[in-house]
Amino acid sequence: MIDVRDHIAADYFVTKTDVEQFEQQHGAIPPKALIFALTGWGQYWSDPTQYRNENTTGQRCCPGFGLDTIEYLLTKDIVGIGIDTLSPDGGRVDYPVHHLMLGADKYIVENVANLDQLPAVGARVFALPLNIKNGAEAPCRVIAELPL
C-alpha cells in the first residue's frame, strides 16, 4: 500500500519515484503483489459532489497513476492495482491506465475503502467480484487479512 496522501490533489498521479521510495523503505515489490495507492481521496466518499469532482463539462478529476508508474509496476509481475478514487486514470478520458493494465491481463480495483487501515506491506488481500457474465466491470468486496 503506497501512501501518497501528502500529495493529495485532484490532479496528482502516483509517480514512479513514489514507488521507488516505497521500495527503498519497504523492499522490492514481490511478484504477484496487488498494489494499492492511498491518495486520501476516499475521505470525500460521503460527499458525492466532492468525490466525483466534475468540472462544468462533466469531466471528473481525481488522483490516479502515472503511465510511467504503471509501466514500471508491470515489470514487477504484479497481479493488479487498486486505488481509493473513481479511476486509476484520474481525469484522463482515454483511459490509458486501463488499457495498459487490462491489456496485460491485470486487475484494477477502484473506489477501495479503508486503505488507511492496511499496513504498507504484508496484508493478504482477497478481491471478490460478483460473477457477472459478459460484464465490463463488477462490484467487488475487498477483504484484507493482516499480519500478526
C-alpha positions as CSV (number, residue, x, y, z in Angstrom):
1,M,0.0,0.0,0.0
2,I,1.7,3.1,-1.2
3,D,0.7,6.1,0.8
4,V,0.7,9.4,-1.2
5,R,-1.7,11.3,1.0
6,D,0.9,14.0,1.5
7,H,0.4,14.9,-2.2
8,I,-3.4,14.9,-2.2
9,A,-4.6,16.9,-5.1
10,A,-7.2,16.3,-7.8
11,D,-4.6,16.3,-10.5
12,Y,-1.9,14.2,-8.7
13,F,-0.7,11.0,-10.3
14,V,1.3,8.4,-8.3
15,T,4.8,8.6,-9.7
16,K,7.5,6.1,-10.4
17,T,9.5,8.0,-7.8
18,D,6.7,7.3,-5.2
19,V,7.0,3.6,-6.0
20,E,10.9,3.7,-5.9
21,Q,10.8,5.5,-2.5
22,F,8.3,2.9,-1.2
23,E,10.7,0.1,-2.3
24,Q,13.7,1.8,-0.6
25,Q,11.7,1.9,2.6
26,H,9.9,-1.5,2.4
27,G,11.9,-3.6,0.0
28,A,11.3,-4.6,-3.6
29,I,7.7,-5.3,-4.7
30,P,7.4,-9.0,-4.9
31,P,5.8,-10.9,-7.8
32,K,2.1,-11.4,-7.6
33,A,1.5,-8.3,-5.4
34,L,-1.6,-6.2,-5.6
35,I,-0.5,-2.6,-5.3
36,F,-2.8,-0.1,-3.7
37,A,-2.4,3.7,-3.8
38,L,-3.8,5.5,-0.8
39,T,-4.3,9.0,-2.1
40,G,-6.7,10.2,0.7
41,W,-9.4,10.9,-1.9
42,G,-11.6,8.3,-0.1
43,Q,-12.3,10.9,2.6
44,Y,-14.7,12.5,0.1
45,W,-16.8,9.3,-0.4
46,S,-19.7,10.6,1.7
47,D,-19.9,13.8,-0.4
48,P,-20.6,12.6,-4.0
49,T,-20.1,16.1,-5.5
50,Q,-16.6,16.4,-4.0
51,Y,-15.7,12.7,-4.7
52,R,-16.8,12.9,-8.3
53,N,-15.2,16.4,-8.7
54,E,-16.8,17.1,-12.1
55,N,-16.0,20.2,-14.0
56,T,-18.6,22.2,-15.9
57,T,-18.3,19.8,-18.9
58,G,-18.9,16.7,-16.7
59,Q,-15.3,15.5,-16.8
60,R,-14.2,14.1,-13.5
61,C,-10.8,14.9,-11.9
62,C,-9.2,12.8,-9.1
63,P,-5.8,11.4,-8.3
64,G,-4.6,8.4,-10.4
65,F,-1.5,6.6,-11.5
66,G,1.1,8.0,-13.9
67,L,1.7,6.0,-17.0
68,D,5.4,5.5,-16.3
69,T,4.4,4.2,-12.9
70,I,2.2,1.6,-14.4
71,E,4.9,0.6,-16.9
72,Y,7.3,0.2,-14.1
73,L,4.9,-1.8,-11.9
74,L,4.2,-4.1,-14.8
75,T,7.9,-5.1,-14.9
76,K,7.4,-6.3,-11.3
77,D,4.9,-9.0,-12.4
78,I,2.1,-7.6,-10.2
79,V,-1.4,-9.0,-10.3
80,G,-3.0,-5.6,-10.3
81,I,-3.6,-2.2,-8.8
82,G,-6.2,-0.6,-6.5
83,I,-6.9,3.0,-5.6
84,D,-9.3,5.0,-3.4
85,T,-10.6,7.0,-6.3
86,L,-13.1,6.6,-9.1
87,S,-10.4,5.6,-11.5
88,P,-6.7,4.9,-11.7
89,D,-6.7,7.1,-14.7
90,G,-7.7,10.2,-12.7
91,G,-9.4,12.6,-15.1
92,R,-8.0,11.1,-18.3
93,V,-10.9,10.2,-20.6
94,D,-8.8,8.0,-22.9
95,Y,-8.2,5.6,-20.0
96,P,-4.5,4.8,-20.7
97,V,-4.0,3.1,-17.3
98,H,-7.0,0.8,-18.0
99,H,-5.6,-0.1,-21.5
100,L,-2.1,-0.9,-20.1
101,M,-3.4,-2.9,-17.1
102,L,-6.2,-4.8,-18.8
103,G,-4.0,-5.3,-21.9
104,A,-1.5,-7.0,-19.6
105,D,-4.3,-9.2,-18.1
106,K,-4.0,-7.4,-14.7
107,Y,-6.7,-6.4,-12.2
108,I,-7.9,-2.9,-11.5
109,V,-9.8,-2.3,-8.2
110,E,-11.4,1.2,-7.9
111,N,-13.1,3.0,-5.0
112,V,-11.4,1.0,-2.4
113,A,-12.4,1.9,1.2
114,N,-10.3,1.9,4.4
115,L,-6.9,1.7,2.7
116,D,-5.6,3.7,5.7
117,Q,-6.2,0.7,7.9
118,L,-3.7,-1.5,5.9
119,P,0.0,-1.8,6.7
120,A,2.4,-0.8,3.9
121,V,3.3,-4.4,3.3
122,G,2.3,-7.8,4.5
123,A,-1.5,-7.9,4.1
124,R,-3.1,-10.7,2.3
125,V,-5.9,-9.3,0.1
126,F,-8.9,-11.1,-1.4
127,A,-10.8,-9.3,-4.1
128,L,-14.2,-10.9,-4.5
129,P,-16.2,-9.6,-7.5
130,L,-19.7,-10.6,-8.3
131,N,-19.9,-13.1,-11.1
132,I,-21.4,-11.1,-13.9
133,K,-21.5,-12.7,-17.2
134,N,-20.3,-10.6,-20.2
135,G,-19.9,-7.5,-17.9
136,A,-17.2,-4.9,-18.3
137,E,-17.0,-4.5,-14.6
138,A,-18.4,-5.8,-11.3
139,P,-19.0,-4.7,-7.7
140,C,-16.3,-6.2,-5.5
141,R,-15.8,-6.9,-1.8
142,V,-12.2,-6.5,-0.9
143,I,-11.0,-8.2,2.3
144,A,-7.6,-8.0,3.9
145,E,-6.0,-10.4,6.3
146,L,-3.5,-8.5,8.3
147,P,-0.2,-10.0,9.5
148,L,0.0,-11.0,13.2
